[in-house]
Amino acid sequence: MWPRPNAQTHPVILNTPLRNIPAPPCPPCPALLPPPPQVKPPVGLSTPMIFKSLDLARRSTADPRQLLAAIQEAGAVDQGTCVNDLEQPAFDK
C-alpha cells in the first residue's frame, strides 16, 4: 500500500497547457474514503497520437484555480470539478 499524499509532503501543482502553477496545498484526503476505481479499456492508445489529435480550440476554458477552490470548499471532488481535455481525442480515435 502506497502512503497517501498529504499537504505537507506533496504540494499542489495546477497543470496547464502553457505552464505549471504552484497552488496552496489541499487539505489531506479523508482516510475513510475508498480509492476511486481505475478502469483499463481493452484497447491501447498511443500517447503521442492522442496529443497530436488534441484540438486546443476544444479544450476546457475552466480556470484551474477556480476548480481547485471548489474542490477545497466542498472537501471532495465531483464530476463538475473534473477536467480531462485528453478524453475527447481518445474517444475520437
C-alpha positions as CSV (number, residue, x, y, z in Angstrom):
1,M,0.0,0.0,0.0
2,W,1.4,3.4,-1.0
3,P,1.4,6.1,1.6
4,R,-1.3,8.7,1.0
5,P,-0.1,12.0,-0.2
6,N,-0.8,14.9,2.1
7,A,-0.4,18.7,2.0
8,Q,3.0,18.6,3.8
9,T,4.7,16.0,1.5
10,H,3.0,16.7,-1.9
11,P,2.4,20.3,-2.9
12,V,-0.3,21.1,-5.4
13,I,0.7,22.0,-9.0
14,L,-2.0,23.0,-11.4
15,N,-1.0,21.7,-14.9
16,T,-2.0,24.0,-17.8
17,P,-1.0,23.8,-21.5
18,L,1.4,26.7,-21.1
19,R,2.9,26.2,-17.6
20,N,2.6,24.6,-14.2
21,I,1.1,26.9,-11.5
22,P,2.0,26.3,-7.8
23,A,-1.1,26.4,-5.7
24,P,-1.9,26.4,-2.0
25,P,-1.9,22.8,-0.7
26,C,-5.2,20.9,-0.4
27,P,-6.3,19.6,3.0
28,P,-5.4,15.9,3.4
29,C,-7.9,13.4,1.9
30,P,-10.1,11.7,4.4
31,A,-8.6,8.3,5.2
32,L,-12.0,6.7,5.3
33,L,-12.8,7.2,1.6
34,P,-12.1,4.2,-0.6
35,P,-9.7,4.8,-3.5
36,P,-11.5,5.6,-6.8
37,P,-11.9,2.7,-9.2
38,Q,-9.5,2.5,-12.1
39,V,-10.8,1.3,-15.5
40,K,-8.4,-0.1,-18.1
41,P,-10.1,-0.3,-21.5
42,P,-9.4,-3.4,-23.6
43,V,-7.6,-1.3,-26.3
44,G,-4.4,0.6,-26.1
45,L,-3.9,4.2,-27.3
46,S,-0.6,5.8,-28.3
47,T,0.1,8.8,-26.1
48,P,1.8,10.7,-29.0
49,M,-1.3,10.0,-31.2
50,I,-3.7,11.4,-28.6
51,F,-1.6,14.5,-28.0
52,K,-1.4,15.1,-31.8
53,S,-5.1,14.8,-32.0
54,L,-5.7,17.3,-29.2
55,D,-7.6,20.3,-30.6
56,L,-6.5,23.2,-28.4
57,A,-9.6,25.2,-29.5
58,R,-11.8,22.5,-27.9
59,R,-10.0,22.3,-24.5
60,S,-11.7,23.4,-21.3
61,T,-11.8,27.1,-20.5
62,A,-12.3,26.4,-16.8
63,D,-9.8,28.2,-14.6
64,P,-7.8,25.6,-12.7
65,R,-7.6,27.9,-9.7
66,Q,-11.4,28.1,-9.5
67,L,-11.7,24.3,-9.9
68,L,-9.2,23.9,-7.0
69,A,-11.1,26.4,-4.9
70,A,-14.3,24.5,-5.5
71,I,-12.7,21.2,-4.5
72,Q,-11.2,22.7,-1.4
73,E,-14.6,24.3,-0.4
74,A,-16.6,21.1,-1.0
75,G,-13.9,18.9,0.6
76,A,-14.4,16.5,-2.2
77,V,-14.0,16.0,-5.9
78,D,-17.1,15.6,-8.0
79,Q,-17.8,15.4,-11.8
80,G,-18.2,19.2,-12.1
81,T,-14.7,19.8,-10.9
82,C,-13.0,17.2,-13.1
83,V,-11.5,18.3,-16.5
84,N,-9.9,15.9,-18.9
85,D,-9.0,17.5,-22.2
86,L,-7.5,14.3,-23.5
87,E,-10.7,12.3,-23.1
88,Q,-12.3,13.5,-26.4
89,P,-9.3,12.9,-28.6
90,A,-9.1,9.4,-27.1
91,F,-12.7,8.7,-27.9
92,D,-12.4,10.2,-31.4
93,K,-9.7,7.5,-32.2
